[in-house]
Amino acid sequence: MSKSIIVSYEGKPCYPILLTQDYKSLPEELEKLNCQHDQKICIVTDIHVADLHLEALKGVLNTCFDTVTSFCFPAGEEQKNLNTVQKLYEHLIFHHFDRHDILVAFGGGVAGDLTGFTAATYLRGIDFIQIPTTLLSQVDSSIGGKTGVDFSNYKNMVGAFYQPRLVYMNLSLHRTLPKEQFVSGMGEILKHGLIKSNEYFRWLKKHHKEILALQPDVVEEMIYQSCLIKRGVVERDPREKGERALLNFGHTIGHAVETLSDFKLFHGQCVGIGMAGACQISRNLGHISGSECDSIIDTLTYFGLPNQIVGLTADEILRATKADKKMNAGKIKFILLEAIGCAYINPNLSDAQILSGISSILDTHPEEGGRREEE
């Protein structure tokens, strides 16, 4: 099984996305990019992914390049910062990487964002490829060229638009990752249906048991359809001047929750919570019905995503949303639903309207249990 998609940038074909079940096609794809044996290549990954998969990927790349190095960093969102980027710069300088050499982002969204930002800025730009290993990074962060790191407590505050040369997915890796990582990715996938395709959203609901069982053909089709949606949006709006902002559905509240929870929740879990709040605001404005809102919340639950948060107050979440980089002239650009499958940007919500959504995600009767740490 394999599928491919070509992503265009500014009207021209830019890079392919390949969905495969192994690394067999990787040397051929690198040859198509005119990669040469005398180029150096650096795999950037976290220590958890390295323990499981680094040697296998090195084995493949050693057949294509004379020099293959790796840069491993501790796992976790808290590592996505300029200090880690500086250490990666030092690694590249020590190994004499020049503008003709290549970086590989190997891992989840943290590895992808770090590597892309480093590639965009090292020697004013060198090539990089994405080999995303988590569901979330496969359907979201690896596509579209948005790179960045967190600064202080502000998520993705420093970044650049910089396109990869290739996105290569080995879907068999899903079976080696914690279940929570897969569930987290479902937050972004459900988002794609909610903002762009009611039909796709209904398909996800219908096939939720096969998806959670990691049935290969169903999972591949799901990732393919989500990548098509993401491709369409980023091609029409590559630098987030308009439509691309719709991909932030659930992220305004979600990023606030993610920051306030000290990044101990998975990103997709926070997006699920944020989507629940945004749906409640959409319901309060009369765009979606109560039954539609309830159906969305139920679907989040089917896939194991939370729709409430423990231990935070509405006021502190509201304050955190106002520190988000998506603010425009002092206004939050909130993404809401006109209907399931149709999202829009609302820059005119009052604090009271936002608080109505935030209040709906506060769990005032928490059960026993702690928060999960991110891989």
Secondary structure, DSSP 8 states (H G I E B T S, - for coil): --EEEEEEETTEEEEEEEEESSSTTHHHHHHHTT--TTSEEEEEEEHHHIIIIIHHHHHHHTTT-SEEEEEEE-SSGGG-SHHHHHHHHHHHHHTT--TT-EEEEEESHHHHHHHHHHHHHGGG--EEEEEE-SHHIIIIITSS-EEEEEETTEEEEEEEE---S-EEEEGGGGGGS-HHHHHHHHHHHHHHHHHH-HHHHHHHHHTHHHHHTT-HHHHHHHHHHHHHHHHHHHHH-TT-SSGGGGGGTTHHHHHHHHHHTTT-S-HHHHHHHHHHHHHHHHHHTTSS-HHHHHHHHHHHHHTT----BSS--HHHHHHHHTTSTTEETTEE-EEEEEETTEEEEE----HHHHHHHHHHTB-SS--S-------
